[in-house]
Amino acid sequence: MVTQVGSNVAVCAIRGNFDDAQTEVKRIFADRGLGTRLAMRNVMLSSANSINIGRLAPQVTYYFNSYAQLVRGGIVRSGEKVDFCVPTGNFGDVLAGYYAKRLGLPVRRLIVASNSNDVLTDFISTGTYDRNRAFVKTISPSMDILVSSNLERMLYYASDGDVELVSSLMAGLRDGGIYTLPADVHARIRETFNCGRASDDETRETIRTTWETDHKLIDPHTAVAKCVLDGIAADGTTRICLSTASPYKFSADVLDALGVDTSGMNGFACMDALEHITGTVAPSQLSSLRDGEVLHDDVCDQGKMSAFVESSCARIFL
């Protein structure tokens, strides 16, 4: 991120976690005064993460594509139902799977795999969403989330479009950090969704055993999903585990899982070591970053994000 060279790019870190960032981004989107001022520069804000439904649309194709591969390979018959296990924190990728099911893909169950920030696992199990818990920094950081923004979209469908119910649930989450589903809505969710969790130690063990047994190198997020899936007894239904990132994005943690001491090694040294011991090759988009010049060093507090956005737009869109 800090080596991005585009003249229309501004990068800023924030002091906080994902939930802090996402909460403020949503507030910025709802700031009508800011929107009006930016519109005078012919600027409209959007998001590249799953706040934007446009992020989910292409993810739906992963599910259809993987199913088509299974049919072509003779592993399943056309129309035969399958299960998908998805590592998730913001409920985006697995929501795309839910959309695929609603579009007619033969999906039996969607298995939500959580790390130690297991608010989604508890929600699916109990019907109560409670973000009032400790935030845990894990080796699967893209899942370190306590407020899963896309869940609201699924609740709309699970409640047959009861917008008043969904609004009241979201108000409960905003004001008290907790809400509980009506029993019938929870039961409907349980018809499609299963869940499980994996600790960091279980994630590391899954990375190690997957490499040693299957000679497949996987990243910590994928390992969370595989660990959860392996813990659910097979019943004859074909199951697909979604792999969501290159292991080289998390070279240090993957090396550590393989038993290599990474003390004193920076990210690129870990990348080189991972290539050496596994015989795999890091993606050029990552390995080439070692030669990039650091061009961005801005850091701000959560409450200053709006000002950074506005000043960056003023600079970029003269």
N, C-alpha and C positions, 0 to 999 in steps of 0.2 A: 504493500500500500504506500509506503513512504518513498518509493522510487518511481512512482507514476509520472510519466513525462508529458502527458497531454496538456496543452495550453488551456484547456477548458476543464481542468481537474483541480479540486481542492480537497485535501485530506486533513482530517482532524480527529485525534483520539479524544475520548472523554474519560473523566474520572468517574468510574462507575461500572456496572455490569450490563449485560444485555437488556435486562428488564428496564433499567434506568434509561438506556438509549431508546428502546422501542417506545416507552411511555412518552418520552419527550418528542420523538418523531411524530407520534400521533397527535400530540398537542400542537405541534408546529403546523401539521396539515389542517387542523381545525381553527387556526388563527386567521380570522377573516381579515384583520388589519394587515397582517403580513402578506396574505394572498393578494390583497388589493394593491399593495405597494409593488409586489413582484410582477403583477399583471401589467403594470405601467411600463415595465421593461420587457413585456412579452414573455415572461417566465412563468411556468406552472410547475409546481413540485410534484414529484412522483417518487415511488420507492422501488428498488430492485429486489427487496426481500418479499416474503409472502404476505406482508400487509397488502401488497398489490396482487389482485386476483390474476393478473397477467403472468405472475411467476408460477402459479399453479397450473395454468393451461398446458404448457409444454410438458410439465411433469406427468400429466395424465397419460401422455404417450408412452412413458416408460413401462407402464403396466400393460398396455395393449401390446407393445413390442415384445416384452418378455413372454407374454402368453402366446403370441404368435410363434416365437421361437420354440416353445414347448410343443406346440401343435405340429410344426414342421418337423421337429425331431422325433415325433412319435411318442413323446413322453406322456402327453394327455390327449384325449379326444376332444375335438371342437365341441364346446358346450360344457365340458367337465369342469367342475369348480376347483379352485385352488386357493391356497392361503398365501398372504404376503406378510412378512415381518419387516417393520420399518423403524429404524432408530429416529427418534423425534423429540423435540423439546417445544417447538413453536406450533406443532400440529399441522405443518404445511404440507410436507411430502406425503404423509399418511392421509391427509384430507384429499389430495389429488387421487389417491387410491380409492377413497370413498366416492369421489366423483366418477371415477372409472367404473365402479360397481353400479352407480346410478345410471350410467350411460349404457349399461348392458353387459359389461365384462363379467364373465362367470367367476366372481369372487365369493368365497364362502366366509372367510374371516380375515380381518386386518388386525395384526398383532402389533400393538404399540410397545416399543422397547424404550425404556427409560434408564438413565444412569442414576446416580444417588440423588439427583434432584427429581424425585419420583412423584411429583404432584399429579401427573397424568395417570400413572399406574394406580394410585390411590383413588383418583376420580372414577376411573372405569370400574374399579373393583367395588366401590362403595356408593357412587352417585353423588358424593360430596367433593366439591373442589375447594381446597383450602391452601392458600398460598402463605399462610402464617406459619412459616417454618424457616429453619436456617438455610441460607444459600450456600451451596457447596461448590468449590472450584474443583473440577475433575479433569481427567486427561481426555475427555470428550467434550470440549468447551462449547461446541455449537449446540449442545443439548443442555447447557447450564442456564435453564430458564424456569421461572416459577409462574409466569403469566403467559399462557399459550394463546396468542391472539386469534389463531384460526379456529379455535374450539367454538367460538361464537357462531361461525358459519355452519358448522356441523349441527349445532343445537337448533338452528333454524329448521333444518330438514328433519331432525329427529323429533321435533315438536309439531310437525306438520305446518310449519310457517307461523307459529304462534309468536308474533313479534312482541306482544306485551309480556309474555312469559320470559322470553330471551332478554328483553330490556330490563326486567326486574332482577334476573339472575346476574346480569352484568353490573347492575347498580349495587347488588350485594357484594360482588367481588371488589368493586371500586371502593365502597364505603367501609366494608368490614373485612375484606380479604377472603370471604367464604360464601358459598351458596350450596344448596342441596337440590337435586333434581326431583321432580315428581316421580313417583315409582314407575309409572307407565313409560315415561320418557327414558328413564334409566334402563328399563327392561328392553326397550327398542334398541338402545345403543349396544347393550350386551349381546343382542342377536348377531351383530356384525363384528364388534370389537372385542379382542382379547388383549392381554397386557402382561408385562413382566419387567423386571429391573435387573441391572447388573452393577456391581460395585467396581471400583477401579481395579482391585485385585483380580476379580473375575474377568474383567476386560483384558488385563495383561495376560492372564492365563489363556484366554481364548486366542489372542494374537499369537502366542507362542505355539500352542497346540495346532492351530490352523496351519502355521508355517511348517511345523515338523511333520504333521500328518498328511496334509494336502498340498504342501508346497505352494500355498497361496499366501501372499503378503497382504494383510488387511490393516486398515486404519482403526483407531479406537472407536469411532462411531459405528462402523460396520461390525466391529467386534462386540459391541453392546447388543446389537440385533442378533448376531449369531449365537451369543451366549444365551439370550432369552429364548431363541428358537430351539436351541439344543436342549433346553430345560423343559420343553413342552413335549409330552409323549406323542410320537408319530401314530397316526391312526389310518394311514393309507392314502390320505389326501396329499397331493403334491404341494410342496411348500417352497416359496421363493424368499430369499433373504436379500433385501436391498443393500447394495454397497454404495456409500454416499460420498466418498472422498478418496483421494490418493493417500496411501500411507506416508508418502514423502512430505505431505503437508505437516506431518506430526512425527518427523524423523526421530527426535529425541525420545519420545514416549514409546515409539515402536521398537527402537533399539533397546531401551530399558526393558521392555517386555521380553525381548529375545535374550536377555541376560548380559547385555553389554553395559559397562560402567561409562556413563556419559559425563562424568565430572570434568569441568573445565573445557568442554566442547561446545562451540557455538552451533547454530542451526545448520550451517553448511558443512561443518566437519561431521556432524551427525548424518547428514545426507550422504556424504562420501563414504562413511563407514557402513551405512546401510546398503549402499550399492555393493561394496566390497564383500560383505559377509553373505549377502543373499544372491549375488549375481544378477540382480535386477537393475533397471536403469531409471533414474529420476526423470520426471517430465522436464523437458527443456524449459518450459515456462517457469518452472521453479528454480532449476539449477542455474539458469542464466541471471537470476536476480542478484547473485553474488557480485556481479560487475556493475550493478546499478548504483548511481549516485543518490544519496539521501536528499530529497528535494522538499520533503514535507516534515515539519516538526511541531506543528500546532497541537496543543492540548488545551481542553477547556472543561469547565464544570458542566454538569447537566443543564443548569439553568442558562448557560451561555450559548447553547447550541443554536438557538434561533438567531442570535446576533451573528454567529459565524456563517450561517447559511445566507443571511441577508447580505452581509459584507462580501462574501465570496461571489454571490450573484452579481453584485454591483461591480466587482472587479472583472469578472469573466464576461458578462453580457453588457458591455458598455453601450 
